């Protein structure tokens, strides 16, 4: 069996792939993962861990599930890297995997409100007034997000916190663009109803 190509080996085109930690094209990085390059996989994991964890935290709303679903997501990425055909962005491909894994996790467990112990509120004297107000608004938004359906939470998370376009979100969640826009409309309306006039300005 041939030895898996490592991130510093010669590639077929005669160029040497850079080591993890050195900027390189994400498509090339996934190509190396498809060749079972573990260092390339580690680099991909490090690059996307914060964003995927933020997305999954918003999706599953249960602290004990987030890391489990993130690990499942990256395991699928490792196994399916050879299927990535570069017709979409790497981020779109990874978030689509994360979305499907989150829905699977939610189907496995009974629905529960988020664990309040994950992000305990800071004492009032620990922050300046503007930071405290921001933290309180963030807490309100989180509480309202917990009352949305997983599909509605996904479009809010992907739009406001991940910066994806409607076309990219449609590819991630596997539905037409028109459906994404409809979900966004109802999600925002529901959130505004729950947040009131002040909180709704955040949307």
C-alpha positions in Angstrom: 0.0 0.0 0.0 1.4 3.4 -0.9 2.2 5.7 1.9 -0.3 8.6 2.3 0.9 11.8 0.9 2.0 14.2 3.7 1.6 18.0 3.6 5.2 18.5 2.8 5.5 15.9 0.0 5.8 16.4 -3.7 2.4 16.6 -5.4 1.7 15.2 -8.9 2.1 18.7 -10.4 5.7 18.9 -9.1 5.0 21.5 -6.5 5.4 20.9 -2.8 2.3 21.3 -0.6 2.9 23.7 2.3 2.9 22.4 5.9 -0.1 23.0 8.1 -0.1 26.4 9.6 1.1 28.0 6.3 -1.7 29.5 4.3 -2.8 27.4 1.4 -5.9 27.0 -0.8 -8.6 25.2 1.1 -9.5 23.1 -1.9 -6.0 21.8 -2.0 -6.2 21.2 1.7 -9.3 19.0 1.3 -7.6 17.2 -1.6 -4.8 16.3 0.8 -7.3 15.1 3.4 -8.8 12.9 0.7 -5.3 11.3 0.3 -5.5 10.6 4.1 -3.0 13.3 5.0 -3.5 13.5 8.8 -1.6 16.8 9.1 -3.8 18.4 6.5 -6.9 17.1 8.4 -5.6 18.7 11.6 -5.1 22.0 9.8 -8.6 21.9 8.4 -10.0 21.0 11.9 -8.1 23.9 13.5 -9.2 26.3 10.8 -12.9 25.5 11.1 -13.3 24.5 14.7 -14.4 27.9 16.1 -16.9 28.6 13.4 -18.4 25.1 13.4 -18.6 25.0 17.2 -20.4 28.4 17.2 -22.9 27.1 14.6 -23.5 23.8 16.4 -23.9 25.5 19.7 -26.7 27.5 18.2 -28.2 24.5 16.5 -28.3 21.8 19.2 -28.6 24.2 22.2 -27.3 21.5 24.5 -23.7 21.9 25.8 -23.1 18.2 26.2 -23.9 17.6 22.5 -21.8 20.3 20.8 -18.4 18.7 20.9 -19.9 15.3 20.1 -21.6 16.6 17.0 -18.5 18.5 16.0 -16.4 15.4 16.2 -19.0 13.5 14.1 -18.9 16.3 11.6 -15.1 16.1 11.2 -15.2 12.3 11.1 -17.6 12.5 8.1 -15.4 15.1 6.5 -12.4 12.8 6.8 -14.3 9.9 5.4 -16.0 11.8 2.6 -13.2 14.2 1.6 -12.8 12.3 -1.7 -16.4 13.2 -2.7 -15.7 17.0 -2.5 -15.8 18.2 -6.1 -15.0 21.9 -5.6 -18.2 23.1 -7.1 -19.0 24.8 -3.8 -16.9 26.5 -1.2 -15.2 24.3 1.4 -17.1 26.1 4.1 -20.4 25.3 2.4 -19.5 21.7 2.3 -18.4 21.5 5.9 -21.4 23.4 7.2 -23.7 21.1 5.2 -22.2 18.1 7.0 -22.5 19.9 10.4 -26.2 20.7 9.7 -27.1 17.1 8.9 -25.2 15.8 11.9 -26.9 18.4 14.2 -30.4 17.2 12.9 -29.4 13.6 13.5 -28.3 14.5 17.1 -31.5 16.3 17.8 -33.6 13.4 16.6 -31.7 11.1 19.0 -32.5 13.1 22.1 -35.5 14.7 23.7 -35.6 18.4 23.2 -34.3 20.5 26.1 -33.6 24.1 26.8 -29.9 25.1 26.7 -27.8 24.4 29.8 -27.7 27.7 31.8 -24.4 26.6 33.4 -22.5 26.9 30.1 -22.3 30.7 30.0 -23.2 32.0 33.5 -24.0 35.8 33.6 -21.2 38.0 34.8 -21.7 40.1 37.9 -22.8 43.6 37.2 -19.6 45.2 38.6 -17.4 43.0 36.4 -18.2 44.8 33.1 -18.6 48.3 31.9 -22.3 49.3 31.3 -22.1 48.9 27.5 -20.5 45.5 27.8 -23.1 44.4 30.3 -25.9 45.6 28.0 -24.4 43.7 25.1 -24.1 40.5 27.2 -27.7 40.9 28.3 -28.8 41.3 24.7 -26.8 38.3 23.7 -28.4 36.3 26.5 -31.9 37.4 25.3 -31.1 36.4 21.7 -29.8 33.0 22.8 -33.0 32.4 24.8 -35.2 33.4 21.9 -33.1 31.3 19.5 -33.8 28.3 21.7 -37.5 28.7 20.9 -37.1 28.5 17.1 -37.2 25.3 15.1 -33.8 23.8 14.1 -34.4 24.8 10.5 -35.1 28.4 11.5 -32.2 28.5 13.9 -29.9 27.3 11.1 -30.8 30.2 8.7 -30.3 32.7 11.5 -27.0 31.3 12.6 -25.7 30.9 9.0 -26.8 34.5 8.0 -26.0 36.6 11.1 -23.1 34.7 12.7 -21.4 32.9 9.7 -22.0 35.4 6.9 -23.3 32.9 4.3 -25.5 34.1 1.4 -29.0 32.7 0.7 -27.5 30.6 -2.1 -24.9 29.1 0.2 -27.4 28.5 2.9 -29.7 26.7 0.4 -26.8 24.4 -0.5 -26.0 23.8 3.2 -29.5 22.9 4.3 -30.5 21.2 1.0 -33.5 23.3 0.0 -34.4 26.0 -2.7 -33.3 29.6 -2.1 -37.0 30.6 -1.9 -37.4 28.2 1.1 -34.4 29.8 2.8 -35.9 33.2 2.4 -39.3 32.0 3.7 -37.6 30.5 6.7 -35.7 33.7 7.3 -38.8 35.8 7.1 -40.7 33.7 9.7 -37.7 33.3 12.0 -37.0 37.0 12.1 -40.7 37.8 12.7 -40.9 35.3 15.5 -37.7 36.6 17.1 -38.9 40.2 16.8 -42.2 39.3 18.5 -40.3 37.7 21.4 -37.6 40.3 21.7 -39.7 43.4 21.6 -38.8 46.7 20.0 -35.4 47.1 21.7 -34.1 43.6 21.0 -35.5 43.5 17.5 -33.1 46.3 16.5 -30.3 43.6 16.6 -32.0 41.9 13.7 
